[in-house]
Amino acid sequence: MAFKGVQDDELMAEINIVPLTDVMLVLLIIFMVATPLMMVESMSVKLPEAASGAVVEDSKPLTIRVSEAGEITINGDVVTRDLLLTRLGNELKIFSSDKAVIIEGDNKADYGLIIEVLDTAKRAGAVRLSVATTKAKGGS
């Protein structure tokens, strides 16, 4: 009696996708866990202290940082002085000119550079400008 079935010389033409799906899910989980770890601030800034101040009420303000070395970043992206006006103008057009702009200047940064950044933000159309500080130890 001859059985009808797969002969030895025929190739199997099906692809088993279960192992592929398992690998893709594991990779997805690895990226989901690793992504928040990579979102570290690009530049450390030691803010000056002030006894008085107010908290800016904005869900996601536009943050400009000026480091001690004179490096400028907008929301973590490094920007040169030449492109600062253009980049700020673009950012304010995307969000709105009423967007809060916070300048975080390092305690030892060049005062002239911080004033230049303030002036550039104003020329780019920023309306709500703030300078970030930390609370003074003896302040109320």
C-alpha positions as CSV (number, residue, x, y, z in Angstrom):
1,M,0.0,0.0,0.0
2,A,1.5,3.3,-1.0
3,F,1.0,6.4,1.1
4,K,0.4,9.7,-0.6
5,G,2.6,12.4,1.1
6,V,5.7,14.4,0.8
7,Q,8.4,12.8,-1.2
8,D,12.0,13.0,-0.1
9,D,13.1,15.1,-3.0
10,E,10.5,17.9,-2.5
11,L,11.6,21.1,-0.7
12,M,9.5,22.6,2.1
13,A,8.4,26.0,1.0
14,E,6.9,27.4,4.2
15,I,8.7,29.9,6.5
16,N,8.2,29.5,10.2
17,I,7.7,33.1,11.5
18,V,7.3,32.3,15.2
19,P,11.1,32.6,16.0
20,L,11.3,35.8,14.0
21,T,8.4,37.3,15.9
22,D,10.0,36.3,19.2
23,V,13.3,38.0,18.3
24,M,11.5,41.1,17.1
25,L,9.5,41.4,20.4
26,V,12.7,40.9,22.5
27,L,14.4,43.7,20.4
28,L,11.4,45.9,20.9
29,I,11.6,45.4,24.7
30,I,15.3,46.1,24.8
31,F,14.9,49.4,22.9
32,M,12.0,50.4,25.1
33,V,14.1,49.9,28.2
34,A,17.3,51.4,26.8
35,T,15.8,54.6,25.3
36,P,15.1,56.5,28.5
37,L,18.7,55.7,29.7
38,M,20.1,57.5,26.6
39,M,18.0,60.7,27.1
40,V,20.6,62.3,29.4
41,E,21.2,66.0,29.3
42,S,24.0,66.9,26.9
43,M,25.6,69.6,29.0
44,S,26.0,70.2,32.7
45,V,25.2,73.8,33.8
46,K,25.7,75.1,37.4
47,L,23.1,77.8,37.8
48,P,23.6,80.9,39.8
49,E,21.7,81.4,43.1
50,A,19.0,83.9,43.7
51,A,16.9,84.7,46.8
52,S,13.8,85.5,44.9
53,G,12.2,84.1,41.8
54,A,9.1,82.6,40.3
55,V,8.3,79.3,38.6
56,V,7.6,79.4,34.9
57,E,4.2,77.9,34.2
58,D,4.7,76.1,30.8
59,S,4.4,72.4,30.1
60,K,7.5,72.3,27.8
61,P,9.5,75.6,27.7
62,L,12.2,76.2,25.2
63,T,15.4,75.9,27.1
64,I,18.6,77.6,26.0
65,R,21.8,76.6,27.9
66,V,25.1,78.4,28.0
67,S,28.0,76.4,29.4
68,E,31.1,77.7,31.1
69,A,33.0,77.0,27.9
70,G,30.6,79.1,25.9
71,E,28.8,76.2,24.2
72,I,25.1,77.0,23.5
73,T,22.3,74.4,23.3
74,I,18.6,74.7,22.5
75,N,16.7,71.8,24.1
76,G,19.9,69.7,24.1
77,D,21.0,70.4,20.5
78,V,24.3,72.2,20.1
79,V,23.9,75.5,18.2
80,T,26.6,78.0,17.0
81,R,26.3,81.7,17.6
82,D,25.8,82.3,13.9
83,L,22.8,79.9,13.7
84,L,21.2,80.8,17.0
85,L,18.9,83.5,15.6
86,T,17.7,81.3,12.8
87,R,17.2,78.2,15.0
88,L,15.3,80.2,17.7
89,G,13.1,81.8,15.0
90,N,12.2,78.4,13.6
91,E,11.5,76.9,17.1
92,L,9.3,79.8,18.0
93,K,7.4,79.5,14.7
94,I,6.8,75.8,15.3
95,F,5.5,76.2,18.8
96,S,4.4,79.9,19.1
97,S,6.0,83.2,20.0
98,D,4.2,83.1,23.4
99,K,6.3,80.0,24.3
100,A,8.3,80.4,27.4
101,V,12.0,80.7,26.7
102,I,14.3,79.8,29.7
103,I,18.0,80.7,29.6
104,E,20.2,78.6,31.8
105,G,23.5,80.2,32.0
106,D,26.3,78.6,33.9
107,N,27.5,80.4,37.0
108,K,30.9,80.9,35.5
109,A,29.7,81.6,31.9
110,D,30.7,84.8,30.1
111,Y,28.1,87.5,31.1
112,G,28.3,89.1,27.7
113,L,27.4,85.8,26.0
114,I,24.4,85.4,28.1
115,I,23.2,88.9,27.3
116,E,23.9,88.1,23.6
117,V,21.7,85.0,23.9
118,L,18.9,87.1,25.6
119,D,19.1,89.7,22.9
120,T,19.0,87.1,20.1
121,A,16.0,85.4,21.7
122,K,14.2,88.7,21.8
123,R,15.1,89.5,18.2
124,A,13.8,86.0,17.2
125,G,10.4,86.9,18.6
126,A,10.4,85.4,22.1
127,V,7.9,87.2,24.3
128,R,8.2,85.3,27.6
129,L,11.9,85.3,28.5
130,S,13.3,83.9,31.8
131,V,16.7,83.4,33.4
132,A,17.0,80.2,35.4
133,T,18.5,80.2,38.8
134,T,18.7,78.0,41.9
135,K,17.3,78.9,45.3
136,A,19.8,80.7,47.5
137,K,20.6,78.9,50.8
138,G,19.5,81.8,52.9
139,G,16.5,82.9,50.7
140,S,12.9,82.7,51.6
